[in-house]
Amino acid sequence: MLDADDLAIFPVDQWIADAVQWVALHLRPLFLAIKWPVENLLSFNDYILHEIPFPIFVVLVFLAAYRLASIGIAVFSAISLVVIAAIGVWTEAMTTLSLITTAIVFCTSIGVPTGIWCARNDKVWSVVRPVLDIMQTTPTFVYLVPVVMLFGVGTVPGEVAVVTAAAPPLIRFTNLGIRMVEQEMVEAGLAFGADKRQLLWEIQLPLAIPTILGGLNQTVLTAMVMSVVVAMIGAEGLGLVVLQGLGRLDVGRAAVGGIAIVLLAMMLDRITQQLAQPTDRKRRSVLRHLFNLFKGERSHEAIATTAANRTHSAEPLRR
């Protein structure tokens, strides 16, 4: 009988290692250019979060959660921050929060435009979709190997891994939200003279906001999970607390890090989930913008085109 071990074994692992090594050697300036904005924004966020006094930060988070979500979520967020400080991991929690906020900025600036591009071009979506499938089904630990080889170790390479792992959900949800906009709304906008830019900004994006914010919620949770995993390559924060506790067999230390991670993740999840909930007020606002677009805020080009068409159609009647 033919056994699987009798077949020729292709050295795929060696091919991949050689390819990554070649990329790391010959494209070093490119990766330094990618690393530079990540490092600067991460350092800025980390400095700001650590410099804000604890009571002021709790009050600011309470007010932000109350404004964006509800009074119940605001109270829960404030209590969670107090508990995190009381168990002695406030500094580490601020480092993890700086990782998350930096990842949100980069994922939004990359994911939303890419999702819009995919929604407006089926050929682009046919190429991007399998890439997203691979990225979302790849185990999180696998991201660490190429990141270490291309960017080294530390908090900044860990942030690169966090952004890479957390961006796909936002791309998918942005594409889905724009594609789910009712065709009648799009046709109405086109009929009243809206160009492609107005159609996107005044109709499609406002109606797709709840779906996009749902993708942002998934991005935040993915970034939270990944910010713990990247502690294995030297990234600081709550993940490093858990990793140190496990390495020293200190169950208490690991549990403290785990509790802080859960509270921080629940706080961010509740706020972003509430943002994604559509309300009647938001829908009335969208309809008001649509009405203004149709009635009084059309571009000069659209008005001129409409007037020209009317003049052209009236000329045979005058003759």
C-alpha positions in Angstrom: 0.0 0.0 0.0 1.1 3.5 -0.8 1.9 5.4 2.4 1.7 9.2 2.8 5.3 9.2 4.1 6.5 7.6 0.9 5.6 10.7 -1.1 8.1 13.4 -1.9 8.0 16.2 0.6 8.3 19.7 -0.8 10.3 22.1 1.4 7.5 24.7 1.6 8.7 25.8 5.0 12.1 26.6 3.7 10.7 28.4 0.7 8.6 30.6 2.9 11.5 31.4 5.2 13.7 32.3 2.3 11.0 34.5 0.8 10.5 36.4 4.1 14.2 36.8 4.6 14.6 38.2 1.1 11.7 40.7 1.6 13.2 41.7 5.0 16.6 42.4 3.4 15.6 44.1 0.2 12.5 46.0 1.3 13.8 47.4 4.6 13.1 51.1 3.7 9.5 50.2 3.1 9.0 48.6 6.5 10.8 51.5 8.2 8.3 53.9 6.4 5.4 51.8 7.7 6.8 51.6 11.2 7.4 55.4 11.5 3.8 56.7 11.7 2.8 53.7 13.9 5.6 54.4 16.3 4.9 58.2 16.5 1.2 57.9 17.0 1.6 55.1 19.5 4.1 57.2 21.5 1.8 60.2 21.4 -1.2 58.3 22.6 0.8 56.5 25.3 2.2 59.8 26.6 -1.2 61.4 26.7 -3.0 58.5 28.5 -0.2 58.2 31.1 -0.1 62.0 31.7 -3.8 62.4 32.4 -4.4 62.2 36.2 -6.5 59.2 37.3 -9.5 61.1 38.6 -9.7 63.3 35.5 -9.4 60.3 33.2 -12.3 58.5 35.0 -14.5 61.6 34.7 -13.6 62.1 31.0 -14.5 58.4 30.3 -17.7 58.7 32.2 -18.8 61.8 30.3 -17.7 60.3 26.9 -19.6 57.0 27.7 -22.7 58.9 28.8 -22.6 61.0 25.6 -22.0 58.1 23.2 -23.9 55.4 25.0 -26.0 55.6 28.1 -25.8 56.5 31.8 -25.6 52.8 32.8 -22.6 52.2 30.5 -21.0 55.3 31.8 -21.3 54.2 35.4 -20.0 50.7 34.5 -17.0 52.3 32.7 -16.1 54.4 35.7 -16.4 51.5 38.1 -14.3 49.3 35.8 -11.5 51.9 35.7 -11.6 52.3 39.5 -11.3 48.5 39.9 -8.4 48.4 37.4 -6.6 51.0 39.4 -7.4 49.3 42.7 -5.8 46.0 41.7 -2.6 47.8 40.8 -2.4 47.6 36.9 -3.4 51.1 36.0 -0.2 51.9 34.1 -0.3 48.6 32.1 -4.0 49.2 31.3 -3.2 52.7 29.9 -0.5 51.1 27.7 -3.0 48.5 26.4 -5.6 51.3 25.9 -3.0 53.3 23.8 -2.5 50.1 21.7 -6.2 49.9 21.1 -6.7 53.6 20.3 -3.8 53.6 17.9 -5.1 50.5 16.2 -8.6 52.1 15.9 -7.1 55.1 14.1 -5.1 53.0 11.6 -7.8 50.4 11.1 -10.4 53.1 10.4 -8.1 55.1 8.0 -7.3 51.8 6.1 -10.5 49.8 6.5 -13.2 52.3 5.7 -11.7 53.5 2.4 -10.9 50.0 1.4 -14.4 48.8 2.2 -15.9 51.7 0.1 -13.6 50.8 -2.8 -14.7 47.2 -2.6 -18.4 48.2 -2.4 -18.1 50.3 -5.5 -16.0 47.9 -7.6 -16.9 44.2 -7.8 -13.5 43.3 -9.3 -11.7 44.8 -6.4 -13.9 42.9 -4.0 -13.3 39.6 -5.8 -9.6 40.2 -5.1 -9.8 41.5 -1.6 -12.4 39.0 -0.3 -10.1 35.9 -0.4 -7.3 37.9 1.2 -9.7 38.8 4.1 -10.7 35.1 4.3 -7.1 34.1 4.8 -6.4 36.9 7.3 -9.4 36.1 9.4 -8.9 32.4 9.5 -5.2 32.6 10.2 -4.4 31.9 13.9 -3.3 35.1 15.7 0.0 33.6 16.7 1.0 33.1 13.1 1.0 36.9 12.6 3.9 37.2 15.1 6.4 35.3 12.9 6.5 37.6 9.9 6.1 40.7 12.1 9.2 39.7 14.1 11.2 39.0 11.0 10.2 42.3 9.2 9.8 44.7 12.1 11.7 43.2 15.0 10.4 42.8 18.6 8.8 45.3 21.0 5.6 47.3 21.4 5.7 49.0 18.0 6.0 45.7 16.0 3.2 44.4 18.3 1.1 47.4 17.2 1.7 46.5 13.6 0.4 43.0 14.3 -2.6 44.4 16.1 -3.6 46.6 13.1 -3.0 43.8 10.6 -5.3 41.4 12.5 -8.0 43.9 13.4 -8.5 45.7 10.1 -10.4 42.9 8.1 -13.7 43.1 10.1 -14.0 46.8 9.4 -13.4 46.3 5.7 -16.1 43.6 5.5 -18.7 45.6 7.4 -18.0 48.8 5.4 -18.5 46.9 2.2 -21.6 45.2 3.5 -23.1 48.4 4.8 -22.8 50.3 1.6 -24.0 47.4 -0.5 -27.1 47.1 1.8 -28.3 50.6 1.1 -31.7 50.5 -0.6 -31.4 50.8 -4.3 -34.4 53.1 -4.3 -32.5 55.7 -2.2 -29.5 55.5 -4.6 -31.8 55.9 -7.7 -33.6 58.8 -6.0 -30.2 60.6 -5.4 -29.2 60.0 -9.0 -32.5 61.3 -10.3 -32.2 64.5 -8.4 -28.7 65.3 -9.8 -26.4 63.9 -7.1 -22.9 63.1 -8.4 -20.9 60.1 -7.1 -19.3 62.1 -4.3 -22.6 63.4 -3.0 -24.2 59.9 -3.4 -21.5 58.5 -1.2 -21.3 61.2 1.5 -24.9 62.2 1.7 -26.8 58.9 1.1 -24.7 55.7 1.2 -22.4 56.5 4.2 -25.1 57.9 6.5 -27.3 54.9 5.9 -24.4 52.5 6.3 -23.1 54.0 9.6 -24.8 51.5 11.9 -23.3 48.6 10.0 -19.8 50.3 9.8 -20.0 50.9 13.6 -20.8 47.2 14.1 -17.6 46.4 12.2 -15.7 48.9 14.4 -17.0 47.0 17.4 -15.5 43.8 16.0 -12.3 45.6 15.2 -12.0 46.8 18.8 -12.5 43.3 20.2 -10.1 41.8 17.8 -7.5 44.5 18.7 -8.1 43.8 22.3 -7.4 40.0 21.9 -4.4 40.7 19.7 -2.9 43.2 22.1 -2.6 40.4 24.7 -1.1 38.0 22.2 1.6 40.4 21.1 3.1 40.3 24.6 4.9 37.2 23.4 7.1 39.5 21.2 7.8 42.0 23.8 4.8 44.4 23.6 4.0 46.0 26.9 0.6 46.3 28.6 -1.8 43.9 30.3 -0.8 41.0 28.1 2.7 41.2 29.5 1.2 41.0 33.0 -0.6 37.8 32.1 2.5 36.4 30.4 4.8 37.2 33.3 2.3 35.5 35.7 2.2 32.4 33.6 6.0 32.3 33.2 6.5 32.6 37.0 3.6 30.3 37.8 2.1 33.3 39.7 -1.6 32.6 39.4 -2.5 35.7 41.2 -0.6 38.0 38.9 -2.0 36.3 35.9 -5.5 36.6 37.3 -5.1 40.3 38.0 -4.1 40.9 34.4 -7.0 38.8 33.1 -9.5 40.7 35.2 -8.2 44.0 33.9 -8.4 42.8 30.4 -12.0 41.6 30.8 -13.1 44.9 32.3 -11.4 47.0 29.7 -12.8 44.8 26.9 -16.3 44.9 28.3 -16.2 48.7 28.6 -15.0 49.2 25.0 -17.5 46.6 23.7 -20.5 48.2 25.4 -19.7 51.7 24.2 -19.1 50.6 20.5 -22.1 48.3 20.6 -24.3 51.2 21.7 -22.9 53.4 18.9 -23.9 50.8 16.3 -27.6 50.7 17.4 -29.7 52.7 14.9 -32.2 55.1 16.4 -35.1 57.0 15.0 -33.3 60.3 15.6 -30.4 59.1 13.5 -32.7 58.0 10.7 -34.6 61.3 10.8 -31.2 63.1 10.5 -30.3 61.0 7.4 -33.7 61.7 5.8 -33.3 65.4 6.5 -29.8 65.4 4.9 -31.3 63.6 1.9 -34.2 66.1 1.7 -31.7 69.0 1.8 -29.6 67.4 -0.9 -32.6 67.1 -3.2 -34.1 70.5 -2.5 -31.4 73.0 -1.7 -27.9 71.6 -1.5 -27.3 70.2 -4.9 -24.0 71.1 -6.5 -23.8 73.9 -9.0 -22.9 71.4 -11.7 -26.1 69.5 -11.1 -28.2 72.6 -11.1 -26.6 73.8 -14.3 -27.1 70.5 -16.0 -30.8 70.4 -15.0 -31.3 73.9 -16.3 -29.6 73.1 -19.6 -31.7 70.1 -20.1 -34.9 72.0 -19.5 -33.8 74.8 -21.9 -32.9 72.2 -24.5 -36.2 70.5 -24.2 -38.1 73.7 -24.4 -36.5 74.9 -27.7 -38.7 72.7 -30.0 -41.8 74.1 -28.3 -40.7 77.7 -29.0 -40.1 76.9 -32.6 
